[in-house]
Amino acid sequence: TLAGGKFYGGIVRNLPDTERKELESQNILSILLVPIFVRSQFWGFIGFDNCHSERMWSPNEESLLLAMASSIGAAVARQQAEELIMARDRLLQGVAMATHELLTSADFEAGITRVLKTLGESAQVERVYIFENRVDPPSGEPALSARYAWTSSPQDIVHVAALSRLSDNS
């Protein structure tokens, strides 16, 4: 009902048994649930419980509450957009810093470690890997192996080592 854009609720004693029992256990006498949409997708709802009297909501009240739910949906959409922009900016800054490190580092091995750390922190992940395509000398077959890895936690080295063994078997 809510996902379809419709209100839900009424006087609790008139609702189906499964809902009525749950609401009565919370001393709710009447309820109104108003859907919240974010970018045309059902996001959630805002609920209004009346625990002192049975109440039927007027069409005017429902319209006002629907307008409020729309405002909440717009605010959530704006917040989500701001978070995406901040994440993109953080990652772009990390890429720029990593590129600078690659171009200016005198020691490639130390530089690549710093690059992976910068990228991992910018992307807010726990691990970053570089895998290398190579030819397996004995068989001449293509192979894949973990060449470099960064982890935010020393305990994750086990995971990195396991991944390297797995790629060596690929």
C-alpha beads as a LAMMPS data file, in Angstrom:
LAMMPS data file: protein, C-alpha beads

170 atoms
169 bonds

1 atom types
1 bond types

-500.0 500.0 xlo xhi
-500.0 500.0 ylo yhi
-500.0 500.0 zlo zhi

Masses

1 110.0

Atoms # bond

1 1 1 0.000 0.000 0.000
2 1 1 2.677 2.473 1.051
3 1 1 5.004 1.546 -1.814
4 1 1 2.055 2.215 -4.125
5 1 1 1.924 5.803 -2.851
6 1 1 -1.151 5.376 -0.682
7 1 1 -1.736 6.218 2.964
8 1 1 -2.311 3.376 5.377
9 1 1 -4.030 3.361 8.718
10 1 1 -7.225 4.095 10.508
11 1 1 -8.807 3.104 13.768
12 1 1 -6.798 0.165 15.077
13 1 1 -9.783 -1.945 16.196
14 1 1 -10.923 -1.985 12.546
15 1 1 -7.603 -3.173 11.095
16 1 1 -6.772 -6.813 10.180
17 1 1 -5.911 -9.074 13.147
18 1 1 -2.161 -9.318 12.516
19 1 1 -1.713 -5.541 12.447
20 1 1 -4.325 -4.851 15.112
21 1 1 -2.665 -7.136 17.691
22 1 1 0.759 -5.552 17.190
23 1 1 -0.610 -2.011 17.403
24 1 1 -2.849 -2.716 20.390
25 1 1 0.159 -4.142 22.253
26 1 1 1.654 -0.640 21.917
27 1 1 -1.580 1.021 23.144
28 1 1 -2.173 2.621 19.738
29 1 1 -5.822 3.458 19.096
30 1 1 -5.449 4.969 15.641
31 1 1 -2.607 5.256 13.179
32 1 1 -1.730 6.938 9.917
33 1 1 1.299 5.974 7.808
34 1 1 2.336 8.304 4.984
35 1 1 4.782 7.085 2.305
36 1 1 8.060 8.887 1.671
37 1 1 9.537 8.737 -1.822
38 1 1 13.084 9.648 -2.793
39 1 1 13.598 10.139 -6.533
40 1 1 10.316 8.353 -7.273
41 1 1 11.402 5.303 -5.237
42 1 1 9.588 4.231 -2.068
43 1 1 12.106 5.060 0.683
44 1 1 10.071 4.654 3.871
45 1 1 7.207 6.261 5.704
46 1 1 6.320 8.664 8.456
47 1 1 3.935 7.308 11.057
48 1 1 1.463 9.052 13.329
49 1 1 0.105 7.140 16.316
50 1 1 -2.745 8.298 18.521
51 1 1 -2.687 6.534 21.883
52 1 1 -5.370 8.649 23.624
53 1 1 -8.330 8.531 21.246
54 1 1 -9.573 6.979 18.056
55 1 1 -9.063 9.415 15.228
56 1 1 -9.950 9.549 11.568
57 1 1 -7.684 11.860 9.583
58 1 1 -9.377 14.404 7.329
59 1 1 -8.435 14.683 3.633
60 1 1 -6.916 18.117 4.370
61 1 1 -4.728 16.658 7.133
62 1 1 -3.671 13.810 4.869
63 1 1 -2.728 16.286 2.118
64 1 1 -0.653 18.359 4.536
65 1 1 1.103 15.261 5.851
66 1 1 1.757 14.066 2.309
67 1 1 3.349 17.442 1.550
68 1 1 5.520 17.023 4.656
69 1 1 6.517 13.524 3.544
70 1 1 7.449 14.962 0.134
71 1 1 9.634 17.552 1.858
72 1 1 11.341 14.804 3.850
73 1 1 11.912 12.821 0.639
74 1 1 13.443 15.878 -1.043
75 1 1 15.707 16.488 1.958
76 1 1 16.856 12.848 1.929
77 1 1 17.556 13.073 -1.820
78 1 1 19.579 16.252 -1.283
79 1 1 21.563 14.620 1.549
80 1 1 22.278 11.556 -0.594
81 1 1 23.429 13.769 -3.471
82 1 1 25.724 15.720 -1.150
83 1 1 27.225 12.473 0.182
84 1 1 27.853 11.239 -3.381
85 1 1 29.543 14.511 -4.309
86 1 1 31.718 14.388 -1.193
87 1 1 32.704 10.767 -1.929
88 1 1 33.496 11.638 -5.543
89 1 1 35.579 14.648 -4.474
90 1 1 37.449 12.567 -1.894
91 1 1 38.230 9.921 -4.511
92 1 1 39.273 12.510 -7.103
93 1 1 41.629 14.079 -4.578
94 1 1 43.051 10.627 -3.778
95 1 1 43.580 9.873 -7.461
96 1 1 45.363 13.198 -7.932
97 1 1 47.602 12.546 -4.921
98 1 1 48.322 8.985 -6.063
99 1 1 49.169 10.161 -9.578
100 1 1 51.552 12.758 -8.167
101 1 1 53.177 10.064 -6.002
102 1 1 53.650 7.751 -8.999
103 1 1 55.231 10.521 -11.056
104 1 1 57.558 11.865 -8.372
105 1 1 58.601 8.859 -6.283
106 1 1 62.257 7.904 -6.646
107 1 1 61.574 4.444 -5.155
108 1 1 58.810 2.672 -7.128
109 1 1 58.190 -0.048 -4.506
110 1 1 57.750 2.480 -1.679
111 1 1 55.774 4.769 -3.979
112 1 1 53.302 2.093 -5.066
113 1 1 52.673 1.213 -1.412
114 1 1 51.867 4.868 -0.675
115 1 1 49.687 5.035 -3.804
116 1 1 47.614 2.035 -2.724
117 1 1 47.264 3.469 0.791
118 1 1 46.134 6.833 -0.595
119 1 1 43.619 5.200 -2.930
120 1 1 42.314 2.868 -0.201
121 1 1 41.777 5.696 2.236
122 1 1 40.201 7.902 -0.438
123 1 1 37.804 5.156 -1.497
124 1 1 37.183 4.266 2.166
125 1 1 37.962 0.576 1.712
126 1 1 40.014 -1.858 3.783
127 1 1 42.126 -3.372 1.001
128 1 1 43.490 -2.412 -2.415
129 1 1 45.217 -4.831 -4.798
130 1 1 47.099 -4.690 -8.052
131 1 1 46.977 -7.921 -10.023
132 1 1 49.374 -8.700 -12.834
133 1 1 48.662 -10.702 -15.975
134 1 1 51.670 -12.835 -16.759
135 1 1 52.696 -16.006 -18.540
136 1 1 53.392 -19.015 -16.345
137 1 1 56.977 -20.035 -17.337
138 1 1 56.599 -23.823 -17.070
139 1 1 53.294 -24.101 -18.933
140 1 1 53.331 -20.974 -21.092
141 1 1 49.703 -20.403 -20.045
142 1 1 48.335 -16.999 -19.038
143 1 1 48.270 -16.522 -15.264
144 1 1 47.157 -13.848 -12.842
145 1 1 48.899 -13.009 -9.600
146 1 1 48.616 -10.426 -6.867
147 1 1 51.557 -8.079 -7.382
148 1 1 50.964 -5.357 -4.785
149 1 1 48.538 -5.019 -1.898
150 1 1 47.679 -2.542 0.795
151 1 1 45.507 -3.224 3.805
152 1 1 44.329 -0.890 6.535
153 1 1 44.728 -3.626 9.140
154 1 1 47.731 -5.898 9.751
155 1 1 45.325 -8.781 10.407
156 1 1 44.225 -8.567 6.758
157 1 1 47.631 -9.708 5.511
158 1 1 46.271 -13.267 5.788
159 1 1 43.526 -12.320 3.321
160 1 1 46.053 -10.748 0.951
161 1 1 48.279 -13.834 1.074
162 1 1 45.286 -16.127 0.443
163 1 1 44.220 -14.013 -2.503
164 1 1 47.707 -14.210 -3.941
165 1 1 47.701 -18.032 -3.616
166 1 1 44.286 -18.165 -5.243
167 1 1 45.422 -16.026 -8.175
168 1 1 48.531 -18.181 -8.616
169 1 1 46.222 -21.179 -9.057
170 1 1 44.031 -19.407 -11.638

Bonds

1 1 1 2
2 1 2 3
3 1 3 4
4 1 4 5
5 1 5 6
6 1 6 7
7 1 7 8
8 1 8 9
9 1 9 10
10 1 10 11
11 1 11 12
12 1 12 13
13 1 13 14
14 1 14 15
15 1 15 16
16 1 16 17
17 1 17 18
18 1 18 19
19 1 19 20
20 1 20 21
21 1 21 22
22 1 22 23
23 1 23 24
24 1 24 25
25 1 25 26
26 1 26 27
27 1 27 28
28 1 28 29
29 1 29 30
30 1 30 31
31 1 31 32
32 1 32 33
33 1 33 34
34 1 34 35
35 1 35 36
36 1 36 37
37 1 37 38
38 1 38 39
39 1 39 40
40 1 40 41
41 1 41 42
42 1 42 43
43 1 43 44
44 1 44 45
45 1 45 46
46 1 46 47
47 1 47 48
48 1 48 49
49 1 49 50
50 1 50 51
51 1 51 52
52 1 52 53
53 1 53 54
54 1 54 55
55 1 55 56
56 1 56 57
57 1 57 58
58 1 58 59
59 1 59 60
60 1 60 61
61 1 61 62
62 1 62 63
63 1 63 64
64 1 64 65
65 1 65 66
66 1 66 67
67 1 67 68
68 1 68 69
69 1 69 70
70 1 70 71
71 1 71 72
72 1 72 73
73 1 73 74
74 1 74 75
75 1 75 76
76 1 76 77
77 1 77 78
78 1 78 79
79 1 79 80
80 1 80 81
81 1 81 82
82 1 82 83
83 1 83 84
84 1 84 85
85 1 85 86
86 1 86 87
87 1 87 88
88 1 88 89
89 1 89 90
90 1 90 91
91 1 91 92
92 1 92 93
93 1 93 94
94 1 94 95
95 1 95 96
96 1 96 97
97 1 97 98
98 1 98 99
99 1 99 100
100 1 100 101
101 1 101 102
102 1 102 103
103 1 103 104
104 1 104 105
105 1 105 106
106 1 106 107
107 1 107 108
108 1 108 109
109 1 109 110
110 1 110 111
111 1 111 112
112 1 112 113
113 1 113 114
114 1 114 115
115 1 115 116
116 1 116 117
117 1 117 118
118 1 118 119
119 1 119 120
120 1 120 121
121 1 121 122
122 1 122 123
123 1 123 124
124 1 124 125
125 1 125 126
126 1 126 127
127 1 127 128
128 1 128 129
129 1 129 130
130 1 130 131
131 1 131 132
132 1 132 133
133 1 133 134
134 1 134 135
135 1 135 136
136 1 136 137
137 1 137 138
138 1 138 139
139 1 139 140
140 1 140 141
141 1 141 142
142 1 142 143
143 1 143 144
144 1 144 145
145 1 145 146
146 1 146 147
147 1 147 148
148 1 148 149
149 1 149 150
150 1 150 151
151 1 151 152
152 1 152 153
153 1 153 154
154 1 154 155
155 1 155 156
156 1 156 157
157 1 157 158
158 1 158 159
159 1 159 160
160 1 160 161
161 1 161 162
162 1 162 163
163 1 163 164
164 1 164 165
165 1 165 166
166 1 166 167
167 1 167 168
168 1 168 169
169 1 169 170
